[in-house]
Amino acid sequence: MHALAIGIGTKNKNDQWLEVFFPRPVFKPDQALIDSFAAVTGYTGGNHEIELT
């Protein structure tokens, strides 16, 4: 994985993202962080947006 970031954003009335702020992106995260993130979010690889509510 090249980078990992958790952000906060807003959506419009059509449920489309307007903007997202990523305060502390991680460049080249270590595998332990990736594995922990995947376990919590269901991440399986690739470039995705995963909405946490």
N, C-alpha and C positions, 0 to 999 in steps of 0.2 A: 504494500500500500504506500502510495506516495505521500498522502497527507490525510489528516483527520481533523474535523472541526465540529464543534457543537455551537449552534447559534440560536438567536431569538429573532423572530420576524413577524410580519403582519401580512394578512391576506385580504383581498377584496371580497365583495359580496358573492362573487362567482367562485370562491375558494382558490383563487390564483395568488401565488406569492407576489407581493409588491416589492419587498426588500427583506434582506436577512443580514444581521450583524453577527460576525464571528469574532469574538474578542480575543481568543487565544488559539489559533490553528496550530496543529502539531505537524511539523515536517518530518517525514520518515519515522513514524511512530514505531516503537518496538513491538514485537509480536505479542507480548503479554497484554499490552494495552488494546491491541486489535482484538485479541481473543476475548477479553473482558467486555469490550464494546459489542462484539458480535453476540455474546451470550445474552446480553440485556436487550438488544434491539432486533435480533434475528438477521443481522447483516450476513450475506453470503458471498460477497465479493462484488467488485465493479464500482462504478460511479453512481451513487444513489442519493436521494433525499429520503430521510427516514423521519417521519413526523412523530414526535413524542408528545403526548398530551397528559 
